[in-house]
């Protein structure tokens, strides 16, 4: 069914328009938009990794919420800006302009429904800037709209307990943590007999990259033919379940916090003038 990992009662598209119109306190109801991608993740993982992680983590988080916290998920965005992986079969990529317009129009649709809190949870490392740009555009258009773009992994979680120091510094794609959580969320898609490790060379300037990660623009094939950037070999299902549990717990708290949050509001008339350059005094 379409709801995937999300509890059916928390999946917004399962509601009728009359049910949505009748929801109490839509202004403080959190609408969650998981954002993933369809792109190669090495020979051992499916191309749907980022979408599975975004939808899976948020589904498990929503399942933990008490009934008094109103929050609903939209269907995840399955296609993202994945051009760094376009040399590998299975990658389906949008350009940045198309993705920006897609997220912005989804956000506008949520606003028209009467909701005023949108949480964009992105699991693909190649597109956080696009999510941030969409959120800012929506905020400029609507002074009473709270739009929070965030990265799935940028909340407290347990993965660091299992990763080597090298993995923490240099892994970027299809490595230990992503492999472990896929073992928990979609074990039938993981084929460890094909797993390989591959790291990028450490960047030679400590000024430009203190941890040694690539500071220049890169594509996945710059670091080998496998598409892997990290070491998935030590991953286990037990680790994956711990990582998933910790992420879901953190995100359940984050959604609760966003529901309770009262942010700056501005009337639409003055906000519209500022958006068109009339009276912006500074950032």
Secondary structure, 3 states (H helix, E strand, C coil): CCCCCCCHHHEHHHCCHHHHHCCCCHHHCEEEEEECCECCECCCECCCHHHHHHHHHHHHHHHHCCCCCCEEECCCECCECCHHHCCCCCCEECCHHHHHHHHHHHHHHHHHCCCCEEEEEECCCCCHHHHHHHHHHHHHHCCCCEEEEEECCCCCCCHHHCCCHHHHHHCCECCHHHHHHHHHHCHHHCCHHHCCEECCCCCCCCCCCCCCCCCCCCCHHHHCCCCCEEECCCCCHHHHHHHHHHHHHHHHHHHHHHHHCCCCCCCHHHHHHHHCCCCCCCC
